[in-house]
Amino acid sequence: ATEYSEVSERDAFLLRETEDLIKSIASLETVLVELKEKCAIEFEHGLEKISKQFQEFFAILFNGGTAALNLTIENKAKDEDELLMGDKASDEEEKEAVRGVEVSVNLPRKRIMGLEMLSGGERALTSIALLFAMSQVNPPPFLILDETDAALDEANSRRYGEMVETLAQHSQPILVTHNRETMSHAGVIY
């Protein structure tokens, strides 16, 4: 009788613990869904802000033109080998949505559209514009740029320096450079 009582109490205890765990799992799944939704919304808002800044910096560097960041959603097969072997799962199970960001650019006075068509220097300028846009939207206390202006000619270096001054309003940029034009925009030179 004592043994039955002990086992019965242990069974009741484990049953309560199991019910608590099931409730906790359900609660965590609800929180996870809410967090995913909130993160998706925040990501889209952040992407819009960065895209706007990217357009502004791109226009400064290229004297016009357009640039944007666009959210892309592609459906990818989960496992192409399974699909080829004839696994008859539903379409929803076969595909998984993959989110990404597409960079689209259009240079002024040129019929060039897309990153693939840009020269190496134009890609460098586009990268600088994107880096500065991200830094402008969520400014870090310090921003260290090491020879990011190395491939720029004098006219582009002047624009680069102006952009650094814009960033300096919200962050403390630290530049490593040999470019005289960039140095002329510095507050302190070491």
N, C-alpha and C positions, 0 to 999 in steps of 0.2 A: 504494500500500500504506500509506503514512503517512497519507494523507487518510482511508482506510478505518479505520485504527486510531484516529484522532482522533474521527471520527464515531461509531465503535463505543463508545469510552469515554464520549463525551458522551451517547449514547443510554442506556448502562448507568447513568450518573449520574442522568439525568432519570427513568429507571424507578424507581430507589431513592427518589428524592425524591417521586415520585408515590405509591409505596407508603407512605412515611412520612406523607404528607398524608392518604391514605385511612384509615390507622390513627388519626391524630389526629382526623379527623372523627368516626370511630366512637366514640373515647374521649370527645370533647366531647359527642356526642349522649347517651351514657350518663350523664355528669355532669349534663347538662341535665335529663334525666328525674328523676334523684335529687334535684336541687335543687327542681324543681317539686313533687315529692312532699313534701319537707321543708318548703317554704314553705307548702303547703296545710295541713299538719299544724300548723305554728306559727301560721298565721293563725287556724285554728279554735280553738286553745288561747287565743290572745290575745283572740279575740272572746268566748269564754266568760268570761274574766276581766273584760273590760270590761263585759259584760252584767251580771255579778254586781254590780259596783260601780255601774253605771247604776241597777240596781234599788234599791240602798241610798240613793243620792243622790236619786233620784226620790221614794222614800218619805219622805225627810226634807223635801223641798220641798213635797210635796202632802199631808203627814200621812197617808200610806198610799198605796194604789194599787199597780199593778204596771207594770213596764217591762222590756222585754227587747230584745236584738238577736238576730236570727235570720238565719242564712245562707240565701240563696235561690239556687236554680239553675234557670235557664230555658233552654229550647232556642230559639234564634233562627235564623231562616232566614238563610243567608249572603248571598244576594242575591235578594231577592223578585222582581225583574224576571226573573231567569233562571227562577225557579220558575213564574212566570206564563206564560212563553213556552214552557213544556213541556219544559224540559231534564230528561231522565230520569236524573238521578244517583241514587245510592242514598240512603236516608234518613239514613245517617250522614254523608254528604258534604253533604247539604242543610242540616243543622242544626248549630249550634255552641253549646255550653254556655256561658252567660253567668252568672257568679257575681255576687251582690250581697248587700247587707245590708239587712234590713227592720227598721224601728224599730216595735215594737208597744207601745202604752201603754193603760192602763185606769185612769181616775181614780177615786178613792174617792168613794163616795156619788153617782156619776153613771153613766149608761149610755153614756158616751162611750168608744168604743174606736177607736183609730187616730189618726194625726196629723191627718188631714183634718178631723176633727171638733173639734179643739182651737181655742180662741180664740187671739188673737195673744199675750196674756200667758202663757197656758198653754204655747204653743209656745216662748216665750222661756225659761220655766222648764225645759222639757224639754231644750232646747239646752244650758242651763247644766249640768244634771245629766249630760248626755252628755259635755260638755267636761271636767267635773271627774272623771268616771269614767275617761276616757282618760288624764288627767293623773295620776290616782292609781295606775293600773296600771303606767305607765312614767313615773315622775316626772322632769320636766326640772329642771335646777338652778334655773332662773328661770322664772316664769310671769307674764306681763304681761297684765293684764285691764283693758281700757279701757272704762269705763262699762257693763260687762255687767249691772250692777244698776240701771240707769236706769229701767227699766219696772216695778220691783218696789215693792209697797206696804211698809208698815213691818213687818208680820208676816213677809212673805217675805224682806225685807231682813235680819231677825234670823236666819232660817234660812240665808240666803246667807252671812252673817258666820260662822256656826258651821261651815259647809262650808269656807270659806276657812281657818279655823283648822285644820281637819282636813288640808287640803292643805299648810298651812305646816309640818306635821310632816315632810314629805318634800321639799318644794321651797321656794324663796323667792318667795312671791307679791308682785308689785308691782301695786298697784291704783290706777287713776285713777278717782276717784269724787267725787260731791258729796253722797252719801247719808250722813247722820249715823250711822245705825245701823251701816252697814258700817264707817265710820271708828272706831266704838267698839270694834271687834274688832282694830284695827291695833296692832302693837307700836310702830311709829314713824310719825309723820305729818310730811310735808314740805309 
